[in-house]
Amino acid sequence: MKRIIATVSLLISVMTFSTQAALTDEDISTYNQAAAGNEDLVEPAYDRFEELIQTDGATPLTLVYLGSAETLKGRDAMMPWTAMKYVEQGLAKIGKGLNLLATENAPIEEQPIVSGLPESYLTRALAAATYSQLPDMFNHFERGYDLYLALLSEPTFQQLPYEATAWVYGYAVQAALRAEDPAQANQWLAVMLKQDNTHPESLNAQSLITASN
């Protein structure tokens, strides 16, 4: 009887640990708030993704989240050399994540859905958003823009629920305007308005394009 109780306790401990180790919506929400400007959440977001990699091993998505969180540390750093260090280290982690993703071949329909997107799509979208938001001095904008051009042209991505893809289109429109590619920006805006012309991302993209004219 004691052995059974001990076994059950061990199983409960393993299940609890596994639950804590998995990437959660709360983890992603913490990152999103940090990316939106909440400096107090940058370090917790970074620490959480680092913990996930230590406990579960590196995946393309957790590497890209960790690297992106590290670029946020650079964004908020007081000293220029510290900012450079964090951003460069973050970019290296994102690069590792994308390289790892390139070695995987799981079909889209068999991938886990994270925040409404197949895992590889979220990985690519997050890398694109991070790259395209960095200052020109880091020389990653073009790579970010190319990621958007490839991702948003895939029929499977276009068929996903707009509630899950709207933010990706929103960042892509910003990148197109920065690339001085108004034709592409308007093309993506047309898709957004067709999907939902009252969605905040659609309205924001529309106002950005109007302001750029």
Sequence and secondary structure as in RCSB ss.txt:
>XXXX:A:sequence
MKRIIATVSLLISVMTFSTQAALTDEDISTYNQAAAGNEDLVEPAYDRFEELIQTDGATPLTLVYLGSAETLKGR
DAMMPWTAMKYVEQGLAKIGKGLNLLATENAPIEEQPIVSGLPESYLTRALAAATYSQLPDMFNHFERGYDLYLA
LLSEPTFQQLPYEATAWVYGYAVQAALRAEDPAQANQWLAVMLKQDNTHPESLNAQSLITASN
>XXXX:A:secstr
 HHHHHHHHHHHHHHHHHHHHS  HHHHHHHHHHHTT GGGHHHHHHHHHHHHHHH   HHHHHHHHHHHHHHHH
H SSHHHHHHHHHHHHHHHHHHHHHHHT    GGGS EETTEEHHHHHHHHHHHHHHHS GGG  HHHHHHHHHH
HTT HHHHTS HHHHHHHHHHHHHHHHHTT HHHHHHHHHHHHHH TTSHHHHHHHHHHHHH 
